[in-house]
């Protein structure tokens, strides 16, 4: 069973789906997504134990985002110059501070 610890249900569903897809591509293991069995925002421990016993789950993969947040990085500035036949030029720059 794959358990995604995300407040955003879209991210949780996507993470669990991608992990189960990856597991299915490289093994014949049946992968269960916790979102199909557990409701978000509830105390999941008693329910999780019940699901693991009922479905005879052999292992759990727990996905969490411990080091997440927003930071600013400076990408190097790159300039492209386009010269026109009339003698004019256009300069376009890319880079600088970017939030990641």
N, C-alpha and C positions, 0 to 999 in steps of 0.2 A: 504494500500500500504506500502511496505517495501522499505526503501531507505538506501542503504549502502554507506557511505561516505569513499571510499577507492580509492587511486590512482591506485592501481593494479586491473584491471578488473576481474582477476581470483578470488581474494579475495572478491570483491564486489558481483560477481555472486554467489560464495559459501555461503557467509553470508546471502544474500537475499533468496537463495534457502533453506537453512537450517531453517531460521525463518519461511518461508511460510510452509515448511513441518511440523514444530512443531505446528504451528497454525492449520493446517489441521488435525493433529492427535488428537487434543483436542477440536475442535469445528467444526461447519459446515460453518465457515466463509470463503468466497472466498478471497484469498490473492493474491495480484498483486505484481510482482517484478518490481521495477522502471527501471531496466536495459532493460526490454522489451518495455518501453515507452519513455525513455529519453536517449539521447546519452551522453556519458561521455565527460567531458571537455568543455561543452557548458554552457552558462548562463541558468540554469534550472528553474528559478523562473516563468517566463511567461509560459513556456511549462508545468511546474508542475501544475500550476493553471488550465490550459486548460485540462490536463489529469484528474485531480481530479474532475472537473465539468462534463466532458464528461463521465467518468466511474462511476460517482456517488459514490465516495469513502467517507466512513464515518470516517476513521481515518488513521493516518500515523505513522509508527514506523520508527524512524531515528536511524541508527546504525553508531557509530563513534568510532574511536580509539584515544581518547584524551591522554591517558597515555601509550604510546607505545615507544619502543626503545630497545636497547640492553644493558644488564648489565651482570656483571659477578657474579656468586654465587659460593661459595665453598661447594661442597658436601663432606661429610665425606669419608675418605679413608677406603675402605674395602678390605681386603686381603683374598684370598682363597689359601690354600696350598693343593697340590695334592702330595701324597707320592706314589712312584713307588716301585714295589717289588724288584728292584735292589738296593734299598737303597737311590736313589736320590729323590729329591723333586722339585716341580715346584710351584712357588708362582706367582699369578696373582693379580694385584691391580686394583681397580675401584674407581673413584671419583676424587676429586681435583677441580680446577677451571673450570667452565663450563659457556659458553655464553648462555643466555636465552633471 
